[in-house]
């Protein structure tokens, strides 16, 4: 059986096509934040909520680092799986990646390495280490389901069935709410591992939905698509490993910001204000986090349309954050919804105003990263991400040295500056590569013309 006919109708692409593709992706990305709200609100009902939430949050910190490796399977699968041959190779790469992550996680969870990691690298107090390790023993299984869903997410996305990501996320949330209600009714919320179990149930359900729909798509793929050259695992790994490296380099930014803000004059207020402003920024910026998928799937056939589409949607988070940062709406939101007041409210608003720059740059960074994926030049992303980290840390150190009283604004400005530098590096590379390609074509045309004239 071949690919459904609608997947071949590239000539009919318009704004409605892009909206049907993009909106479900944006909704699913925004719904992810609700998962963490469900878990944290459940753990808050424990007899000692601070300790329980802390053990879960610390275990999640390590989980988040390793999950980044698995999440990069999504764009790799979306870009490279076009037939059953490439799917089998992608499947084996996924197996190797998840096996490696699982092996590392087993060592952390069941050997003294785990206690050392949490005590030395995460600076966890001795009284919390045991609960943190127990929580991680559950989270290590979540990575397997997360990697599985990302493999099939890529296939679903590249074949324009993005509504299934939203469906999977909604079903996931329903099961998480149900699990949380059961744990609360049975008075079982006394350990951080309860949050991990809720997360595991939700991720397993989402992975199942993705697996069922993804395999439905795979069965319709041709054995070998004409012109598609992905036949070996090393071809996939060549595309994948720079994405993985870039994602691991990016891990440095969060801890670096918190460490440097700890040196400011009002450290607790600075860190809290930065965290609050960042959470609000992510809430609205997540809407644009799948722009690279629009580029991957439509840029080759409709480059001008995709560029106009990104120009339209990239402004939405900026406009929302402008309203939040410079109108009474933001004050009401912080006071009523987030329970923030006093000096912390003022500091959070100031930090949010500097995160507006991040909202301006991020969608276009995702756009140019999508162009790198289209060209198969993901290795550049490792260098650009390293530039981001270097610029962010340099800016942090400079501001904390000369203006330690600026608080959370230091983190917001530095992170925005880092993303701007990363965007500049990728844009400069694409510009130089484009100029070089044009010059090569011009030289070739001139050579052919001269050759004909000589004849």
C-alpha positions as semicolon CSV with decimal commas, in nm:
position;residue;x (nm);y (nm);z (nm)
1;X;0,000;0,000;0,000
2;X;0,138;0,345;-0,085
3;X;0,134;0,671;0,101
4;X;-0,212;0,831;0,116
5;X;-0,275;1,064;-0,174
6;X;-0,318;1,371;0,045
7;X;0,045;1,350;0,150
8;X;0,150;1,404;-0,210
9;X;-0,058;1,716;-0,271
10;X;0,219;1,967;-0,229
11;X;0,078;2,207;-0,489
12;X;-0,231;2,287;-0,280
13;X;-0,036;2,415;0,021
14;X;-0,179;2,733;0,170
15;X;-0,223;2,899;0,508
16;X;-0,505;2,659;0,595
17;X;-0,272;2,361;0,537
18;X;-0,004;2,511;0,759
19;X;-0,260;2,593;1,029
20;X;-0,399;2,238;1,031
21;X;-0,044;2,110;1,064
22;X;0,088;2,365;1,315
23;X;-0,199;2,436;1,556
24;X;-0,224;2,078;1,696
25;X;0,153;2,080;1,753
26;X;0,132;2,411;1,938
27;X;-0,157;2,294;2,154
28;X;0,024;1,973;2,249
29;X;0,337;2,173;2,342
30;X;0,132;2,407;2,560
31;X;-0,049;2,117;2,730
32;X;0,284;1,973;2,848
33;X;0,296;2,240;3,120
34;X;-0,031;2,106;3,263
35;X;0,136;1,770;3,331
36;X;0,371;1,930;3,579
37;X;0,091;2,132;3,736
38;X;-0,102;1,807;3,801
39;X;0,200;1,641;3,963
40;X;0,308;1,938;4,176
41;X;-0,046;2,007;4,297
42;X;-0,076;1,640;4,396
43;X;0,256;1,636;4,584
44;X;0,159;1,959;4,758
45;X;-0,102;1,756;4,950
46;X;0,168;1,551;5,127
47;X;0,218;1,590;5,502
48;X;0,563;1,736;5,432
49;X;0,518;1,888;5,085
50;X;0,850;2,076;5,075
51;X;1,059;1,759;5,119
52;X;0,840;1,552;4,886
53;X;0,840;1,810;4,607
54;X;1,215;1,864;4,651
55;X;1,297;1,494;4,606
56;X;1,080;1,478;4,294
57;X;1,219;1,803;4,147
58;X;1,583;1,697;4,199
59;X;1,525;1,355;4,043
60;X;1,349;1,530;3,753
61;X;1,655;1,750;3,701
62;X;1,870;1,448;3,612
63;X;1,582;1,291;3,418
64;X;1,549;1,612;3,214
65;X;1,916;1,600;3,111
66;X;1,895;1,241;2,985
67;X;1,552;1,290;2,828
68;X;1,695;1,564;2,605
69;X;1,893;1,291;2,429
70;X;1,571;1,095;2,365
71;X;1,369;1,401;2,255
72;X;1,612;1,466;1,968
73;X;1,485;1,143;1,812
74;X;1,168;1,335;1,715
75;X;1,318;1,580;1,461
76;X;1,554;1,306;1,336
77;X;1,263;1,072;1,268
78;X;1,057;1,351;1,109
79;X;1,340;1,444;0,873
80;X;1,468;1,101;0,771
81;X;1,191;0,837;0,791
82;X;1,025;0,832;0,448
83;X;0,999;0,458;0,378
84;X;1,014;0,123;0,558
85;X;1,386;0,089;0,493
86;X;1,469;0,416;0,671
87;X;1,221;0,334;0,947
88;X;1,401;0,009;1,029
89;X;1,733;0,193;1,055
90;X;1,574;0,468;1,268
91;X;1,418;0,204;1,491
92;X;1,761;0,050;1,557
93;X;1,916;0,390;1,633
94;X;1,631;0,452;1,881
95;X;1,697;0,113;2,042
96;X;2,069;0,190;2,083
97;X;2,007;0,539;2,222
98;X;1,743;0,427;2,473
99;X;1,955;0,128;2,578
100;X;2,247;0,360;2,652
101;X;2,025;0,598;2,853
102;X;1,868;0,307;3,041
103;X;2,211;0,164;3,130
104;X;2,327;0,499;3,272
105;X;1,999;0,534;3,461
106;X;2,032;0,185;3,612
107;X;2,380;0,273;3,742
108;X;2,244;0,593;3,896
109;X;1,940;0,424;4,051
110;X;2,092;0,103;4,186
111;X;2,459;0,173;4,264
112;X;2,643;0,421;4,492
113;X;2,699;0,634;4,180
114;X;2,349;0,775;4,227
115;X;2,414;0,900;4,578
116;X;2,738;1,059;4,460
117;X;2,569;1,227;4,161
118;X;2,289;1,377;4,370
119;X;2,510;1,480;4,663
120;X;2,810;1,614;4,468
121;X;2,668;1,741;4,138
122;X;2,321;1,847;4,257
123;X;2,427;1,944;4,611
124;X;2,142;1,745;4,770
125;X;2,126;1,722;5,149
126;X;2,187;1,378;5,300
127;X;1,834;1,361;5,441
128;X;1,680;1,388;5,092
129;X;1,917;1,165;4,892
130;X;1,738;0,838;4,970
131;X;1,398;0,970;4,860
132;X;1,552;1,129;4,550
133;X;1,716;0,802;4,440
134;X;1,390;0,611;4,502
135;X;1,205;0,863;4,285
136;X;1,462;0,825;4,010
137;X;1,413;0,447;4,013
138;X;1,066;0,515;3,872
139;X;1,166;0,797;3,637
140;X;1,423;0,583;3,457
141;X;1,135;0,394;3,292
142;X;0,974;0,720;3,182
143;X;1,268;0,787;2,947
144;X;1,197;0,465;2,755
145;X;0,837;0,565;2,689
146;X;0,941;0,923;2,610
147;X;1,191;0,804;2,348
148;X;0,934;0,568;2,198
149;X;0,674;0,842;2,158
150;X;0,936;1,076;2,005
151;X;1,027;0,814;1,743
152;X;0,664;0,783;1,633
153;X;0,590;1,155;1,684
154;X;0,843;1,228;1,410
155;X;0,672;0,987;1,169
156;X;0,325;1,121;1,256
157;X;0,440;1,482;1,211
158;X;0,616;1,425;0,877
159;X;0,298;1,266;0,741
160;X;0,075;1,555;0,849
161;X;-0,125;1,373;1,120
162;X;-0,035;1,624;1,389
163;X;-0,381;1,610;1,550
164;X;-0,267;1,279;1,702
165;X;-0,008;1,461;1,914
166;X;-0,287;1,667;2,069
167;X;-0,506;1,358;2,111
168;X;-0,220;1,171;2,276
169;X;-0,151;1,459;2,513
170;X;-0,517;1,498;2,612
171;X;-0,548;1,124;2,684
172;X;-0,223;1,141;2,881
173;X;-0,355;1,425;3,097
174;X;-0,683;1,243;3,165
175;X;-0,500;0,934;3,288
176;X;-0,266;1,149;3,501
177;X;-0,563;1,325;3,663
178;X;-0,725;0,987;3,730
179;X;-0,405;0,843;3,879
180;X;-0,355;1,152;4,095
181;X;-0,713;1,127;4,225
182;X;-0,661;0,762;4,320
183;X;-0,334;0,833;4,503
184;X;-0,497;1,121;4,693
185;X;-0,810;0,921;4,783
186;X;-0,595;0,636;4,916
187;X;-0,383;0,881;5,118
188;X;-0,067;0,761;4,940
189;X;0,091;1,100;4,868
190;X;0,384;1,074;5,105
191;X;0,682;1,035;4,872
192;X;0,829;1,200;4,560
193;X;0,799;0,866;4,378
194;X;0,419;0,918;4,368
195;X;0,479;1,210;4,132
196;X;0,708;0,987;3,925
197;X;0,440;0,715;3,906
198;X;0,183;0,970;3,783
199;X;0,432;1,090;3,521
200;X;0,512;0,731;3,419
201;X;0,144;0,644;3,371
202;X;0,085;0,953;3,158
203;X;0,395;0,904;2,942
204;X;0,318;0,534;2,887
205;X;-0,033;0,621;2,765
206;X;0,096;0,893;2,532
207;X;0,361;0,652;2,397
208;X;0,090;0,390;2,332
209;X;-0,124;0,636;2,135
210;X;0,182;0,745;1,934
211;X;0,286;0,383;1,872
212;X;-0,057;0,281;1,742
213;X;-0,093;0,578;1,506
214;X;0,275;0,574;1,407
215;X;0,267;0,206;1,307
216;X;-0,051;0,274;1,110
217;X;0,149;0,529;0,908
218;X;0,454;0,300;0,875
219;X;0,242;0,019;0,728
220;X;0,140;0,258;0,446
221;X;0,498;0,356;0,358
222;X;0,666;0,210;0,050
223;X;0,949;-0,036;0,106
224;X;1,190;0,204;-0,066
225;X;1,099;0,558;-0,170
226;X;1,257;0,667;-0,495
227;X;1,528;0,926;-0,436
228;X;1,541;0,875;-0,058
229;X;1,898;0,780;0,024
230;X;1,867;0,686;0,393
231;X;1,956;0,319;0,401
232;X;2,213;0,283;0,680
233;X;2,226;0,359;1,051
234;X;2,538;0,572;1,017
235;X;2,349;0,813;0,787
236;X;2,089;0,863;1,059
237;X;2,346;0,894;1,335
238;X;2,535;1,158;1,136
239;X;2,216;1,370;1,143
240;X;2,126;1,283;1,504
241;X;2,445;1,321;1,705
242;X;2,490;1,700;1,653
243;X;2,131;1,751;1,776
244;X;2,212;1,539;2,081
245;X;2,537;1,729;2,145
246;X;2,364;2,066;2,112
247;X;2,090;1,964;2,355
248;X;2,346;1,849;2,613
249;X;2,546;2,170;2,577
250;X;2,225;2,367;2,642
251;X;2,187;2,191;2,979
252;X;2,464;2,412;3,116
253;X;2,261;2,734;3,086
254;X;1,998;2,671;3,358
255;X;2,242;2,578;3,640
256;X;2,482;2,857;3,534
257;X;2,208;3,121;3,566
258;X;2,100;2,998;3,910
259;X;2,460;2,979;4,036
260;X;2,542;3,334;3,924
261;X;2,213;3,475;4,057
262;X;2,312;3,321;4,389
263;X;2,590;3,581;4,403
264;X;2,351;3,877;4,368
265;X;2,264;4,104;4,662
266;X;1,916;3,957;4,714
267;X;1,988;3,604;4,593
268;X;1,661;3,433;4,689
269;X;1,447;3,709;4,539
270;X;1,661;3,718;4,224
271;X;1,640;3,342;4,165
272;X;1,266;3,333;4,239
273;X;1,191;3,633;4,012
274;X;1,394;3,479;3,729
275;X;1,216;3,144;3,768
276;X;0,869;3,303;3,772
277;X;0,940;3,519;3,466
278;X;1,092;3,223;3,282
279;X;0,791;3,001;3,354
280;X;0,555;3,266;3,213
281;X;0,778;3,311;2,907
282;X;0,789;2,936;2,842
283;X;0,411;2,914;2,881
284;X;0,356;3,141;2,581
285;X;0,676;3,067;2,387
286;X;0,603;2,692;2,378
287;X;0,342;2,781;2,114
288;X;0,625;2,840;1,865
289;X;0,849;2,547;1,962
290;X;0,745;2,340;1,659
291;X;0,830;2,597;1,392
292;X;1,125;2,380;1,284
293;X;0,874;2,107;1,191
294;X;0,687;2,348;0,961
295;X;1,020;2,426;0,793
296;X;1,114;2,058;0,768
297;X;0,788;1,957;0,603
298;X;0,697;2,256;0,384
299;X;0,998;2,482;0,317
300;X;1,129;2,298;0,011
301;X;0,796;2,324;-0,170
302;X;0,672;2,662;-0,034
303;X;0,961;2,863;0,110
304;X;0,795;3,207;0,078
305;X;0,468;3,087;0,232
306;X;0,651;2,927;0,527
307;X;0,854;3,244;0,588
308;X;0,538;3,460;0,589
309;X;0,368;3,208;0,818
310;X;0,656;3,221;1,068
311;X;0,659;3,601;1,050
312;X;0,290;3,603;1,145
313;X;0,305;3,354;1,433
314;X;0,642;3,461;1,574
315;X;0,486;3,790;1,685
316;X;0,211;3,635;1,899
317;X;0,425;3,546;2,206
318;X;0,591;3,888;2,185
319;X;0,255;4,068;2,190
320;X;0,126;3,858;2,481
321;X;0,442;3,916;2,686
322;X;0,428;4,290;2,612
323;X;0,075;4,297;2,757
324;X;0,184;4,088;3,057
325;X;0,491;4,301;3,128
326;X;0,354;4,651;3,069
327;X;-0,014;4,643;3,164
328;X;-0,224;4,568;3,474
329;X;-0,293;4,222;3,326
330;X;0,054;4,106;3,427
331;X;0,016;4,237;3,782
332;X;-0,323;4,066;3,815
333;X;-0,182;3,738;3,677
334;X;0,114;3,737;3,914
335;X;-0,095;3,827;4,217
336;X;-0,406;3,617;4,154
337;X;-0,286;3,316;3,956
338;X;0,071;3,277;4,084
339;X;0,031;3,428;4,431
340;X;0,325;3,668;4,392
341;X;0,333;4,004;4,571
342;X;0,556;4,280;4,702
343;X;0,918;4,309;4,593
344;X;0,910;3,968;4,423
345;X;0,625;4,086;4,198
346;X;0,821;4,395;4,091
347;X;1,137;4,192;4,028
348;X;0,942;3,933;3,828
349;X;0,788;4,200;3,605
350;X;1,132;4,351;3,541
351;X;1,275;4,012;3,445
352;X;0,974;3,944;3,223
353;X;1,038;4,266;3,030
354;X;1,387;4,144;2,938
355;X;1,252;3,801;2,840
356;X;1,056;3,979;2,565
357;X;1,383;3,983;2,370
358;X;1,401;3,604;2,407
359;X;1,048;3,582;2,264
360;X;1,158;3,790;1,964
361;X;1,465;3,578;1,886
362;X;1,352;3,224;1,975
363;X;1,095;3,158;1,696
364;X;1,348;3,269;1,434
365;X;1,616;3,052;1,593
366;X;1,381;2,756;1,559
367;X;1,321;2,862;1,198
368;X;1,689;2,872;1,100
369;X;1,755;2,548;1,289
370;X;1,480;2,396;1,074
371;X;1,669;2,517;0,766
372;X;1,983;2,340;0,893
373;X;1,779;2,021;0,932
374;X;1,641;2,056;0,579
375;X;1,999;2,088;0,451
376;X;2,119;1,799;0,669
377;X;2,377;2,027;0,833
378;X;2,284;1,972;1,198
379;X;2,652;1,977;1,300
380;X;2,636;2,359;1,289
381;X;2,386;2,351;1,576
382;X;2,655;2,220;1,814
383;X;2,873;2,523;1,740
384;X;2,586;2,772;1,761
385;X;2,466;2,623;2,091
386;X;2,821;2,646;2,229
387;X;2,821;3,012;2,124
388;X;2,492;3,059;2,312
389;X;2,638;2,908;2,630
390;X;2,959;3,114;2,605
391;X;2,767;3,437;2,544
392;X;2,517;3,370;2,825
393;X;2,785;3,290;3,084
394;X;3,001;3,587;2,978
395;X;2,703;3,821;3,007
396;X;2,607;3,675;3,346
397;X;2,955;3,727;3,486
398;X;2,980;4,079;3,347
399;X;2,644;4,190;3,487
400;X;2,688;4,025;3,828
401;X;3,028;4,196;3,861
402;X;2,916;4,548;3,776
403;X;2,543;4,542;3,864
404;X;2,477;4,276;4,131
405;X;2,170;4,468;4,247
406;X;1,981;4,401;3,920
407;X;1,856;4,063;4,045
408;X;1,649;3,839;3,819
409;X;1,692;4,078;3,527
410;X;2,054;3,957;3,501
411;X;1,939;3,605;3,417
412;X;1,668;3,720;3,176
413;X;1,892;3,956;2,983
414;X;2,183;3,709;2,967
415;X;1,965;3,425;2,841
416;X;1,807;3,650;2,578
417;X;2,151;3,768;2,471
418;X;2,272;3,408;2,438
419;X;1,981;3,314;2,210
420;X;2,050;3,624;1,998
421;X;2,413;3,514;1,956
422;X;2,306;3,161;1,863
423;X;2,062;3,299;1,605
424;X;2,336;3,525;1,463
425;X;2,581;3,233;1,425
426;X;2,332;3,015;1,236
427;X;2,207;3,305;1,023
428;X;2,563;3,404;0,931
429;X;2,645;3,046;0,834
430;X;2,335;3,016;0,615
431;X;2,411;3,351;0,451
432;X;2,773;3,256;0,372
433;X;2,666;2,910;0,249
434;X;2,401;3,067;0,027
435;X;2,649;3,318;-0,120
436;X;2,900;3,040;-0,182
437;X;2,636;2,829;-0,358
438;X;2,530;3,123;-0,578
439;X;2,892;3,195;-0,672
440;X;2,949;2,830;-0,757
441;X;2,642;2,824;-0,981
442;X;2,748;3,151;-1,147
443;X;3,099;3,019;-1,212
444;X;2,957;2,697;-1,355
445;X;2,718;2,886;-1,583
446;X;3,000;3,115;-1,699
447;X;3,220;2,813;-1,770
448;X;2,947;2,646;-1,979
449;X;2,879;2,971;-2,167
450;X;3,249;3,016;-2,245
451;X;3,276;2,657;-2,357
452;X;2,985;2,700;-2,600
453;X;3,132;3,025;-2,737
454;X;3,464;2,854;-2,801
455;X;3,285;2,590;-3,006
